[in-house]
Amino acid sequence: MAELDSVNEAKDKEKKKKLWKAAFAISGIMITLVIYGLLQEKIMRVPYGLKKEYFKHSLFLVFCNRLTTSAVSAAALLASKKVLDPVAPLYKYCLISVTNILTTTCQYEALKYVSFPVQTLAKCAKMIPVMVWGTLIMQKRYRGFDYFVAFLVTLGCSVFILFPAGDDISPYNKGRENTVWGVSLMVGYLGFDGFTSTFQDKLFKGYNMEIHNQIFYTTICSSILSFTGLILQGNLLPAVDFVSRHRDCLFDIALLSTVATASQFFISYTIRTFGALTFAAIMTTRQLVSIMLSCIWFSHPLSWEQCIGSVIVFGSLYAKNLVKKRSEKPQAAQETPPDEEAQPLKGNP
């Protein structure tokens, strides 16, 4: 009897420990990435100072973000006494950095023309380019159900983009906010983002690589490339001048880089502890919460068509997670790799 009690007590302790771990992972991802999303919109769409000046240098945001992440990952490698030397050839890290910079630049630039709710919902369609690139580059095959979910997500996103509320206007454009340029930037974001994760999977296959090693070299390459881009474009000094005149903007950028870096820890911790499926469900919820908060915080009106589009997208994503959970075998976590959508190594929330 005493043995049974001790076994039950051990099980209760294990359950409580798992609950605390889950609470830590969920709250970490939700807090960091929701703040990250709101700060993105504030920096790119809300004017600073009495003269109502807009911050226009998106590549400077990429530089600050990647520089912070590379510094933290280097510190993590040194603290854990793990290999700081490159495990893979440097050109492989640089190739990933180029597509990563293009992805993040398109993401920030798009906010000049589309609102954060539009941008966030469009991100849900990233499974489509991942499937396309996975088929072309990795010769992967997908189930009919995956294509059906991809179709529904595309349909929901299309409805959301094509039927905006008439009075939600971009500060950079006098017409309707969903301009051809803004949508093109989001298409560019989705294409580059899908290519980055797939190409990364192919390039680093076969290397026994610590996660912080890949993050460090990818982000340090991104820092150098984005810094070079700022100089060549002549935007480095104007960006520095802007943040020196608007200290609140400097604070926002510093906080943006901090939460973006912190989110990488929570993402990798969640996937390592609970698996890719749980991470996908948390990210879907995070996107829904981000859209709701953005609509409240920045007063974005939503048309009834956009509400229907949102229901289609998030309903499809939750249904996909539910079907995967039911069909998942007990040993699936050990036998199959994480979903392409759940790779945490890009350094791009």
BELUR-V35809 format. One record per residue. PHI is phi in degrees with one decimal (* if undefined). Layout:
phi:PHI
phi:PHI
This chain:
phi:*
phi:-64.0
phi:-65.7
phi:-63.5
phi:-62.8
phi:-67.3
phi:-65.7
phi:-63.2
phi:-65.1
phi:-65.1
phi:-64.8
phi:-63.0
phi:-63.9
phi:-65.6
phi:-63.9
phi:-63.2
phi:-62.4
phi:-66.7
phi:-63.7
phi:-64.3
phi:-63.4
phi:-64.1
phi:-62.4
phi:-63.5
phi:-67.1
phi:-64.8
phi:-64.7
phi:-62.5
phi:-66.3
phi:-63.2
phi:-65.9
phi:-65.8
phi:-79.5
phi:-68.4
phi:-61.9
phi:-57.2
phi:-65.3
phi:-64.4
phi:-67.3
phi:-53.0
phi:-66.9
phi:-62.9
phi:-65.7
phi:-89.9
phi:-124.2
phi:-106.1
phi:-71.8
phi:-113.4
phi:78.2
phi:-68.5
phi:-84.0
phi:55.2
phi:-90.6
phi:-99.7
phi:-81.5
phi:-115.6
phi:-101.0
phi:-65.3
phi:-66.4
phi:-66.7
phi:-64.8
phi:-61.1
phi:-60.6
phi:-63.3
phi:-61.5
phi:-69.7
phi:-64.2
phi:-63.3
phi:-63.6
phi:-65.3
phi:-65.0
phi:-68.1
phi:-66.9
phi:-64.3
phi:-63.2
phi:-65.7
phi:-65.4
phi:-66.8
phi:-65.6
phi:-88.7
phi:57.9
phi:-100.5
phi:-64.2
phi:-94.6
phi:-69.2
phi:-63.9
phi:-84.4
phi:-104.8
phi:-57.8
phi:-60.4
phi:-63.0
phi:-69.5
phi:-62.5
phi:-66.3
phi:-61.5
phi:-65.0
phi:-61.9
phi:-60.7
phi:-67.7
phi:-67.1
phi:-63.9
phi:-61.9
phi:-60.3
phi:-69.5
phi:-63.9
phi:-60.6
phi:-62.2
phi:-69.9
phi:-62.9
phi:-60.5
phi:-67.8
phi:-73.7
phi:-122.0
phi:-127.2
phi:-75.4
phi:-60.8
phi:-58.1
phi:-64.2
phi:-62.3
phi:-66.1
phi:-66.5
phi:-63.5
phi:-62.8
phi:-62.4
phi:-83.5
phi:-65.1
phi:-63.5
phi:-69.2
phi:-63.1
phi:-62.2
phi:-66.8
phi:-64.6
phi:-66.0
phi:-61.8
phi:-70.8
phi:-74.2
phi:-91.1
phi:-102.0
phi:54.7
phi:-82.4
phi:-120.0
phi:-118.6
phi:-76.9
phi:-60.6
phi:-63.6
phi:-62.8
phi:-67.5
phi:-65.2
phi:-63.0
phi:-60.8
phi:-64.7
phi:-64.9
phi:-63.5
phi:-62.0
phi:-61.3
phi:-62.6
phi:-64.4
phi:-62.5
phi:-62.3
phi:-62.6
phi:-78.2
phi:-80.3
phi:-125.2
phi:-75.2
phi:-67.2
phi:-60.1
phi:-103.4
phi:-94.9
phi:-106.9
phi:-74.9
phi:-68.3
phi:-100.3
phi:-148.3
phi:-81.9
phi:-84.9
phi:-63.3
phi:-65.8
phi:-83.2
phi:-76.9
phi:-60.9
phi:-65.3
phi:-63.6
phi:-66.4
phi:-61.9
phi:-64.2
phi:-68.7
phi:-63.4
phi:-62.2
phi:-58.7
phi:-63.3
phi:-64.9
phi:-66.9
phi:-66.3
phi:-64.0
phi:-66.6
phi:-59.5
phi:-67.0
phi:-71.6
phi:-65.2
phi:-62.6
phi:-60.5
phi:-72.2
phi:-66.0
phi:-100.3
phi:-67.4
phi:96.0
phi:-96.9
phi:-85.8
phi:-111.6
phi:-68.8
phi:-56.4
phi:-69.6
phi:-65.4
phi:-66.9
phi:-61.4
phi:-60.5
phi:-72.0
phi:-67.1
phi:-75.3
phi:-68.2
phi:-64.6
phi:-63.4
phi:-62.7
phi:-65.4
phi:-66.6
phi:-69.6
phi:-63.7
phi:-62.2
phi:-62.6
phi:-62.3
phi:-67.1
phi:-64.3
phi:-81.2
phi:74.7
phi:-102.6
phi:-65.7
phi:-65.4
phi:-60.0
phi:-68.0
phi:-63.7
phi:-63.2
phi:-63.2
phi:-71.6
phi:-73.7
phi:-85.0
phi:-122.8
phi:-65.0
phi:-66.1
phi:-68.3
phi:-60.2
phi:-63.7
phi:-61.2
phi:-66.9
phi:-63.3
phi:-68.7
phi:-58.0
phi:-65.5
phi:-66.5
phi:-70.5
phi:-63.9
phi:-68.7
phi:-62.3
phi:-62.1
phi:-62.1
phi:-63.8
phi:-65.7
phi:-64.6
phi:-65.7
phi:-63.2
phi:-65.5
phi:-65.4
phi:-67.6
phi:-88.9
phi:-117.4
phi:97.4
phi:-68.6
phi:-66.0
phi:-62.9
phi:-60.3
phi:-61.2
phi:-65.8
phi:-64.3
phi:-65.5
phi:-62.6
phi:-64.2
phi:-60.9
phi:-64.6
phi:-64.3
phi:-63.2
phi:-61.1
phi:-63.0
phi:-62.8
phi:-65.2
phi:-63.2
phi:-62.9
phi:-75.7
phi:-67.9
phi:-106.2
phi:56.3
phi:-86.5
phi:-76.2
phi:-118.8
phi:-77.3
phi:-66.8
phi:-65.3
phi:-66.4
phi:-62.9
phi:-64.1
phi:-59.0
phi:-63.7
phi:-61.8
phi:-62.0
phi:-64.8
phi:-71.8
phi:-62.6
phi:-65.6
phi:-67.5
phi:-66.6
phi:-63.2
phi:-61.6
phi:-62.9
phi:-66.6
phi:-63.6
phi:-63.4
phi:-65.7
phi:-71.9
phi:-89.3
phi:-72.2
phi:-85.6
phi:-56.2
phi:-93.5
phi:-59.7
phi:-62.5
phi:-90.0
phi:-91.3
phi:-115.2
phi:-76.0
phi:-61.3
phi:-59.4
phi:-60.3
phi:-69.5
phi:-102.2
phi:-68.9
phi:-95.3
phi:-90.7
phi:-75.7
phi:72.5
phi:-136.3
phi:-62.9
